[in-house]
Amino acid sequence: MKLKNSFFYTIREDVKDEDSKSGNLLVRGGMIKKTSSGIYMYLPLGLKVLRNIENIIREEMDEINAEEVLMPSLITKDVYETSNRLSSFGNSMFSLKDRYEKDYVLGPTHEEMFTIAALNKVRSFKDLPFSLYQIQTKFRDEARPRYGLIRVREFIMKDAYSFDKDINGLDISYNNMFNAYKKIFTRLGLNYKIVKADTGSMGGLLSEEFQAITDIGEDTVVYCDSCDFASNIEVCESVISNKETSEKKLEKDLVETKNARTIEEVSKYLNEAPSKFVKTLIYKIDGKLYALLVKGDSEVNEIKVLKLLNAEKMEFATEAEVKKVTRSEIGYVGPISIDVPIIIDNEVKNMVNFIVGANKKDYHYKNVNIEDFNYIMSADIRTVKENDMCPKCGAPLKFKKGIEIGNTFKLGTKYSECLNLKYNDENNNLMPVWMGCYGIGIGRCLSAIVEQKNDEKGIIWPMNIAPYKVAIVVVDVKNEAQLEAANHLYNIFKEANIDVLLDDRKERAGVKFNDMDLIGIPIRITIGRKIDEHIVELKKSTEKEYDELSIFDVLYKVQDIIDEINF
């Protein structure tokens, strides 16, 4: 591409309404443009990067014989009613009616549609297995779009689905896709971790996430430096020490805590550490009230609780509901003599002489032990904390922020059963198909790469996804020798099938250099005053220094660099 007559622009200053480094750099580089909250247009350079990512994905899908399809975005609402997923998506679905008042949605995900497509083929066990995938736009009405392309309302996603006759076949298909995903993210040059995750509204037997490690992100990745353990914080197991305390159990003692309601206030009032407290939190879970007990410096993990009780909805009880079962104001609630089932965290079970609310205004109990109240079960219901014990090796856990760039699910038979996708087995018995689901957020990959690969000058694209591999910069376009040499090199690179950009604009050299650094072209060839000696400069975006070389050697040098860097 020659820049002089192309759609190319850059922005010199940081963009005020972008809250991430990647969003800022992509907008400044003229690659994307926000049109409204959580909605972006992809401009020529950005679209070129996006297509390069898609090509890598398609190559790896071809390797495992997954076939590409394209599903509609406009889907009748009754499809999601059949699969019982309307309530789980809630307000995140964009809904509309056609001229005949029929209800439609803009597809947030396509499990149902792929299942319906498979109905056309599957009759017998001989029709299985197979895998399908698409690269297509999804729509979700996010309450809080942010971080550029990371949390948006309209996004491009690659989603794939495998179909097998039994769980053994699903395991094989899952592993094939899982390994293909590892190859994809490695080829994209991403630093990522694979973590266990919650299955959420997708349901199924297993969920694993591919998390790009960054300084920002909506997910917290829990990992261990001493082994290969990694997990999403939402589902990470909390391990407690089996070491028994030598502290002698005491009789509970009612103490005044005048105007102290919060853990911090009571801790300061009694001069005790927050870890000595036990919080009693009243929740309404699927319409029923429960009291959940965790240490004062811990937090209830709602995902763990919902799984524990096989429940769907969980929310804090209202003030009136709390008073009804505890006869107390919020801030003084405790587990002793309350009229509600109690679930305690495993960590609480090992505590002695702890502090709880007394269900009486301005009072708490000290020296409470679990014998002082009744509970229905003890379980892991808290969110893991940094430096907790690794579930695998016992070493201290560490936290990092992550961007979820991909996920894999073993769906089992959830969708095949509700949509009647069945086959006749070897004994002519009708059996449900076993399914897997696999997604990659392509825009998120693009943003994650920029978050990980940038410097004070701009983006540093990996060679295989950069919009152009080579940028030729003409220092003085009025100099016929420079312009002629630049056009000559440009044509040579085009003939060699190397993506090349020629900056032939009437701009100062410094402006051109800054623009090429901003948009992240891996190799820059500068044609300047030494062209009369057939000398040009070559600089890689990952290095500060440049090399001088003969213009006749440039093609071979560039080919060597590309061959060395590409996977």
C-alpha positions in Angstrom: 0.0 0.0 0.0 1.2 3.5 -0.9 0.2 6.0 1.8 0.1 9.1 -0.4 -3.4 8.4 -1.7 -4.6 5.9 0.9 -7.0 6.1 3.9 -4.3 6.6 6.5 -4.2 8.8 9.5 -2.8 8.9 13.1 -3.5 10.9 16.2 -0.6 12.5 18.0 -2.1 12.8 21.5 -3.6 10.2 23.8 -7.4 9.6 23.4 -9.4 10.8 26.4 -12.2 8.3 26.3 -10.1 5.2 26.0 -9.3 3.5 29.4 -6.8 0.9 28.2 -3.4 1.1 26.6 -4.5 -1.1 23.7 -7.6 1.0 23.0 -5.6 4.2 23.1 -2.9 2.9 20.7 -5.3 1.3 18.3 -7.4 4.4 18.0 -4.3 6.7 17.7 -2.9 4.4 15.0 -6.1 4.8 13.0 -6.9 1.1 13.3 -10.2 1.3 15.1 -12.7 4.1 15.8 -15.4 4.1 18.5 -18.9 4.9 17.2 -20.7 4.6 20.5 -20.2 2.9 23.8 -18.8 -0.6 23.2 -19.1 -0.4 19.4 -16.1 0.1 17.1 -15.4 0.2 13.4 -12.4 -1.5 12.1 -10.4 0.7 9.7 -8.0 -0.7 7.0 -5.0 -1.3 9.1 -7.0 -2.7 12.0 -9.0 -5.0 9.7 -5.8 -6.2 8.1 -4.5 -7.3 11.5 -7.8 -8.9 12.3 -7.8 -10.9 9.0 -4.2 -12.1 9.8 -5.4 -13.4 13.1 -8.4 -15.1 11.4 -6.1 -16.7 8.9 -4.0 -18.3 11.6 -7.2 -19.6 13.3 -8.4 -21.1 9.9 -5.1 -22.8 9.3 -5.2 -24.5 12.7 -8.9 -25.5 12.3 -8.0 -27.0 8.9 -5.3 -29.1 10.6 -7.9 -30.8 12.8 -10.5 -31.1 10.0 -13.0 -28.6 11.5 -15.2 -27.2 8.7 -16.2 -23.6 8.5 -19.9 -22.4 8.3 -21.7 -19.1 8.9 -24.7 -18.8 11.1 -27.3 -16.0 11.1 -27.0 -13.2 13.6 -30.8 -12.7 13.6 -32.4 -15.6 15.5 -35.9 -16.3 16.7 -36.3 -15.9 20.4 -38.0 -19.3 20.8 -34.7 -21.0 20.0 -33.3 -19.8 23.3 -36.6 -20.6 25.1 -36.3 -24.2 24.0 -32.8 -24.4 25.5 -34.0 -22.6 28.7 -31.3 -19.9 28.3 -33.4 -16.8 28.1 -33.3 -16.2 31.8 -29.5 -16.7 32.1 -28.8 -14.1 29.4 -31.4 -11.7 30.7 -30.9 -8.1 29.7 -27.7 -8.9 27.9 -29.7 -10.0 24.8 -30.6 -7.4 22.1 -34.3 -8.1 21.4 -36.5 -6.9 18.5 -39.6 -7.7 16.6 -40.2 -8.1 12.9 -43.1 -6.5 11.0 -45.3 -9.4 11.9 -44.5 -8.9 15.7 -42.4 -12.1 15.8 -39.7 -12.0 18.5 -36.1 -12.1 17.5 -32.7 -11.6 19.2 -29.3 -10.7 17.9 -27.3 -13.8 18.6 -25.1 -13.6 21.8 -23.8 -17.1 21.2 -24.7 -20.0 18.8 -24.8 -23.4 20.6 -28.5 -23.8 19.7 -28.0 -23.0 16.0 -25.1 -25.4 15.6 -27.2 -28.1 17.3 -30.0 -27.4 14.9 -27.6 -27.6 12.0 -26.4 -31.0 13.1 -29.9 -32.3 13.1 -29.7 -32.3 9.3 -26.9 -34.8 9.3 -27.0 -37.0 12.4 -29.1 -40.2 12.2 -26.7 -43.0 13.0 -23.5 -43.4 15.0 -21.8 -43.7 11.6 -22.5 -39.9 11.1 -20.2 -39.0 14.0 -17.8 -37.5 14.9 -17.4 -34.1 13.2 -16.6 -30.5 14.1 -17.9 -27.2 12.8 -16.8 -23.6 13.4 -17.5 -20.1 12.3 -16.0 -16.6 12.5 -18.9 -14.2 13.1 -20.2 -11.2 14.9 -21.9 -11.6 18.3 -24.0 -9.1 20.2 -24.3 -8.6 24.0 -25.8 -5.6 25.7 -23.0 -5.1 28.2 -23.9 -2.9 31.1 -20.4 -1.5 31.3 -18.4 -1.6 28.1 -14.7 -0.8 28.7 -11.1 -1.4 27.9 -11.4 -0.8 24.1 -12.1 -4.0 22.3 -11.9 -6.1 25.5 -15.4 -5.5 26.8 -17.8 -4.5 24.0 -21.4 -4.9 22.8 -20.6 -6.1 19.3 -17.6 -8.4 18.7 -16.1 -10.9 16.3 -15.8 -14.4 17.7 -14.6 -17.7 16.4 -16.8 -20.4 17.9 -16.5 -24.1 17.2 -18.5 -27.2 18.1 -17.7 -30.9 18.2 -20.2 -33.7 17.9 -19.5 -37.2 19.2 -21.3 -40.4 20.1 -20.0 -40.7 23.7 -17.9 -39.1 26.3 -14.8 -40.9 25.1 -15.2 -39.4 21.7 -15.8 -36.0 23.2 -12.5 -36.3 25.1 -10.7 -36.9 21.8 -12.4 -34.0 20.1 -11.8 -31.7 23.0 -8.1 -32.5 23.2 -7.7 -31.9 19.5 -9.4 -28.5 19.7 -7.6 -27.7 23.0 -4.2 -28.4 21.4 -5.1 -26.4 18.3 -5.9 -23.4 20.6 -2.5 -23.7 22.2 -0.9 -23.5 18.8 -3.1 -20.5 17.8 -2.2 -18.4 20.8 1.5 -19.4 20.6 1.6 -18.3 16.9 0.0 -15.0 18.0 2.9 -14.5 20.3 0.7 -14.2 23.4 1.9 -14.8 27.0 -1.1 -16.8 28.3 -2.1 -19.3 31.0 -4.7 -22.0 30.8 -7.0 -22.0 33.9 -10.0 -24.0 35.2 -13.2 -21.9 35.0 -16.9 -21.8 35.8 -19.2 -23.3 33.1 -21.6 -20.4 33.8 -24.6 -20.1 31.4 -23.0 -22.5 29.0 -23.4 -25.4 31.4 -21.6 -28.7 30.9 -18.9 -30.9 32.5 -15.8 -28.8 32.2 -14.6 -25.3 31.3 -11.1 -24.1 30.7 -10.0 -20.5 29.8 -7.0 -19.2 28.0 -6.0 -16.0 29.8 -3.6 -13.5 28.3 -1.6 -12.1 31.2 -1.7 -8.3 31.2 -1.7 -5.3 33.6 -5.4 -4.9 33.0 -8.3 -7.3 32.6 -11.6 -8.3 34.2 -10.3 -11.7 35.3 -7.9 -12.5 38.1 -5.7 -15.4 37.3 -4.5 -17.4 40.3 -1.2 -19.3 39.6 1.7 -21.0 41.3 5.3 -20.4 40.5 6.4 -23.7 42.1 4.2 -25.9 39.9 1.9 -25.6 36.8 -1.3 -24.8 38.7 -3.5 -22.0 37.4 -7.1 -21.2 37.9 -9.7 -18.4 37.5 -10.2 -16.9 40.9 -13.9 -17.6 40.6 -13.4 -21.3 41.0 -10.0 -21.7 42.6 -10.1 -24.1 45.5 -9.3 -22.7 48.9 -6.9 -24.9 50.8 -6.7 -24.7 54.6 -3.9 -25.8 56.8 -4.5 -29.0 58.8 -2.2 -27.7 61.6 -4.1 -27.9 64.9 -4.2 -24.8 67.1 -2.9 -25.1 70.7 -5.2 -22.3 71.8 -7.6 -23.3 74.5 -11.3 -22.8 73.9 -13.0 -20.2 76.1 -16.5 -19.4 77.1 -18.2 -16.9 74.8 -18.4 -13.4 76.2 -20.9 -10.7 75.3 -19.1 -7.3 74.8 -20.3 -3.9 74.0 -19.1 -2.4 70.7 -20.7 1.0 70.8 -21.5 2.4 67.2 -19.1 -0.2 65.7 -20.7 -2.1 62.8 -18.2 -3.0 60.2 -15.3 -5.4 60.5 -12.8 -2.5 60.4 -14.7 -0.6 63.1 -15.2 -3.5 65.5 -11.6 -4.6 64.9 -10.3 -1.2 65.9 -12.8 -1.0 68.9 -11.7 -4.4 70.3 -8.1 -4.1 69.2 -8.3 -7.4 67.4 -7.2 -8.4 63.9 -9.9 -8.9 61.1 -8.8 -12.5 60.8 -10.1 -13.1 64.3 -13.7 -12.2 63.2 -16.3 -14.3 61.5 -18.8 -12.5 59.2 -22.4 -13.7 59.1 -24.0 -12.8 55.8 -27.6 -13.4 55.0 -28.3 -14.3 51.4 -31.5 -15.2 49.5 -30.6 -18.2 47.3 -33.3 -19.4 44.9 -35.9 -17.7 47.2 -34.6 -19.3 50.4 -32.6 -17.5 53.1 -29.3 -18.8 54.3 -26.6 -17.5 56.6 -23.1 -17.9 55.2 -20.1 -17.6 57.6 -16.6 -16.7 56.4 -13.5 -15.2 58.2 -13.5 -11.5 58.6 -10.7 -11.0 56.1 -12.4 -13.4 53.5 -15.2 -12.9 51.0 -18.0 -15.2 50.0 -17.6 -16.8 46.6 -21.1 -16.8 45.0 -20.1 -19.2 42.2 -19.0 -21.8 44.7 -22.2 -21.4 46.8 -24.5 -21.7 43.8 -22.7 -24.9 42.7 -22.8 -26.3 46.3 -26.6 -25.8 46.5 -27.2 -26.5 42.8 -28.9 -23.1 42.7 -29.4 -20.5 40.0 -29.8 -17.2 41.7 -28.1 -15.6 44.7 -28.5 -12.1 46.2 -28.1 -10.3 49.5 -31.2 -10.5 51.7 -33.1 -7.2 52.2 -32.8 -5.4 55.5 -36.3 -6.5 56.4 -35.5 -10.1 55.7 -32.4 -9.9 57.8 -34.3 -8.5 60.8 -36.9 -11.2 60.5 -34.5 -14.1 60.9 -32.0 -12.4 63.2 -34.1 -9.9 65.1 -31.1 -7.6 64.6 -29.8 -4.7 62.6 -27.3 -5.2 59.8 -23.9 -4.8 61.3 -24.5 -6.9 64.4 -25.7 -10.1 62.8 -24.2 -13.3 64.1 -24.9 -17.1 63.9 -26.1 -17.7 67.5 -29.8 -18.4 67.9 -30.9 -17.3 64.4 -33.8 -18.8 62.5 -32.1 -19.6 59.2 -29.9 -22.5 57.9 -26.2 -21.8 58.4 -23.3 -22.8 56.1 -19.8 -22.3 57.3 -16.6 -22.0 55.3 -14.1 -24.8 56.0 -11.7 -22.1 57.3 -14.2 -21.2 60.0 -14.5 -24.8 61.1 -10.8 -24.7 62.3 -11.1 -21.4 64.2 -11.3 -21.0 67.9 -12.4 -18.1 70.1 -13.5 -15.9 67.3 -15.7 -12.8 67.3 -19.2 -12.6 65.8 -22.2 -10.3 65.9 -24.5 -10.8 68.9 -27.8 -10.0 67.0 -28.1 -7.1 69.4 -27.4 -3.4 68.6 -23.9 -2.3 69.8 -22.9 -5.8 70.9 -20.7 -8.6 69.7 -19.6 -12.0 71.1 -16.0 -12.8 71.8 -14.5 -16.3 72.2 -17.2 -18.0 70.1 -16.6 -21.6 68.9 -18.6 -23.6 66.4 -20.2 -25.6 69.3 -22.0 -22.4 70.2 -24.4 -22.6 67.2 -25.8 -25.1 64.7 -24.9 -25.3 61.1 -26.1 -27.6 58.3 -22.8 -28.0 56.5 -19.2 -26.9 56.1 -17.7 -26.3 52.6 -15.3 -24.3 50.6 -17.4 -21.1 50.0 -14.8 -18.4 50.1 -12.7 -16.6 47.4 -9.1 -17.6 47.5 -6.6 -14.9 48.6 -3.1 -14.1 47.4 -0.4 -16.2 49.2 -3.0 -18.9 50.2 -1.7 -22.4 49.7 -1.6 -23.9 46.2 -4.1 -26.8 46.0 -1.5 -28.8 44.0 1.8 -28.3 45.8 1.1 -26.1 48.9 3.3 -23.2 47.8 2.0 -19.6 48.0 -0.4 -18.6 45.3 0.0 -15.4 43.2 -2.4 -13.2 41.3 -2.2 -11.5 37.9 -4.8 -9.8 35.8 -5.9 -11.6 32.7 -7.9 -11.1 29.5 -10.0 -14.1 28.6 -9.1 -14.7 24.9 -10.4 -18.2 24.5 -12.4 -20.9 26.3 -13.2 -24.5 25.9 -16.3 -26.4 27.2 -17.3 -30.0 27.5 -21.0 -29.4 27.1 -22.0 -33.0 27.4 -25.6 -33.7 26.3 -27.2 -30.5 27.6 -28.1 -29.0 24.2 -28.6 -32.2 22.3 -31.2 -33.4 24.8 -33.2 -30.2 24.9 -33.1 -29.8 21.1 -33.5 -33.6 20.4 -30.2 -34.2 18.6 -30.0 -37.9 18.9 -28.6 -40.9 16.9 -29.1 -44.6 16.7 -26.2 -46.5 18.3 -24.9 -50.0 17.3 -27.8 -51.6 19.1 -30.4 -49.3 17.5 -30.9 -47.4 20.7 -31.6 -43.7 20.4 -28.9 -41.8 22.2 -28.1 -38.1 22.7 -25.0 -36.6 20.9 -22.1 -35.5 23.1 -21.0 -31.9 22.3 -18.1 -29.6 22.9 -17.9 -25.9 22.5 -14.8 -23.8 21.9 -14.5 -20.0 21.5 -11.9 -17.4 20.7 -12.5 -13.6 21.0 -10.7 -12.3 17.9 -10.9 -8.6 18.9 -9.8 -9.5 22.4 -6.7 -11.3 21.0 -5.9 -8.2 19.0 -6.1 -6.0 22.1 -4.3 -8.5 24.3 -1.4 -8.5 21.9 -1.2 -4.7 22.0 -1.4 -4.7 25.8 1.5 -7.1 26.0 3.6 -5.8 23.1 4.2 -2.0 23.1 6.7 0.6 24.1 6.7 4.4 24.6 6.5 4.9 20.8 3.6 2.6 19.9 2.6 -1.0 19.1 5.1 -3.8 18.4 3.2 -6.3 16.3 4.5 -9.8 15.9 5.7 -10.4 12.3 2.9 -12.8 11.4 0.0 -10.6 12.3 1.3 -7.1 11.6 -0.7 -5.2 9.0 2.4 -4.9 6.9 5.8 -6.6 7.4 7.9 -3.9 5.9 7.5 -0.1 5.7 9.6 1.8 3.2 10.1 5.5 4.2 11.2 8.0 1.7 13.0 10.9 3.5 12.6 13.4 0.6 9.9 12.6 -1.9 11.0 15.5 -4.0 14.3 13.7 -4.6 13.8 11.6 -7.8 16.6 9.1 -6.9 15.0 8.4 -3.5 11.5 8.1 -4.8 12.6 5.9 -7.7 14.6 3.6 -5.4 11.6 3.4 -3.1 9.2 2.4 -5.8 11.7 -0.1 -7.1 12.0 -1.8 -3.7 8.2 -1.6 -3.2 7.7 -3.6 -6.4 10.3 -6.2 -5.5 8.6 -6.8 -2.2 5.2 -7.1 -3.8 6.6 -9.6 -6.3 8.1 -11.6 -3.4 4.6 -11.7 -1.7 5.8 -9.6 1.2 3.2 -7.2 2.6 4.8 -3.8 2.2 3.8 -0.2 2.9 5.4 2.7 1.1 5.3 6.1 2.9 5.5 8.5 0.0 3.7 11.3 1.8 5.0 14.9 1.7 5.7 14.8 5.4 8.9 15.4 7.4 11.0 12.3 8.0 10.4 12.5 11.8 6.6 12.5 11.3 6.9 9.4 9.1 9.2 7.6 11.6 6.8 8.3 14.5 3.8 7.0 12.5 5.6 3.8 11.6 6.6 3.3 15.2 3.0 4.0 16.3 1.4 1.5 14.0 4.0 -1.1 14.7 5.5 -2.2 11.4 8.2 -4.8 12.2 10.8 -3.7 9.6 11.5 -0.2 8.5 13.6 0.6 5.4 14.6 4.2 5.2 15.8 5.7 1.8 17.7 8.9 2.3 20.8 10.8 1.2 23.0 7.7 0.8 20.8 6.3 -2.0 23.4 7.7 -4.5 25.8 5.1 -2.9 23.0 2.5 -3.1 22.9 2.5 0.7 19.6 2.3 2.8 18.9 1.9 6.5 17.1 -1.1 8.0 15.6 -1.0 11.5 13.6 -3.6 13.4 10.8 -2.4 15.6 12.2 -4.5 18.5 15.6 -2.8 18.3 16.8 0.8 18.8 19.7 0.7 16.4 19.6 0.5 12.6 21.9 -1.2 10.0 23.1 0.3 6.8 23.2 -2.1 3.8 23.2 -2.1 0.0 19.8 -1.7 -1.6 20.6 -4.9 -3.6 20.8 -6.9 -0.4 17.6 -5.6 1.2 15.2 -8.3 -0.1 17.4 -11.1 1.1 18.0 -9.5 4.5 14.2 -9.0 5.0 13.5 -12.6 3.9 16.0 -13.8 6.4 14.4 -11.8 9.2 10.9 -13.0 8.4 12.1 -16.6 8.2 13.9 -16.3 11.5 11.0 -14.7 13.4 8.0 -16.6 11.9 6.9 -19.8 13.7 
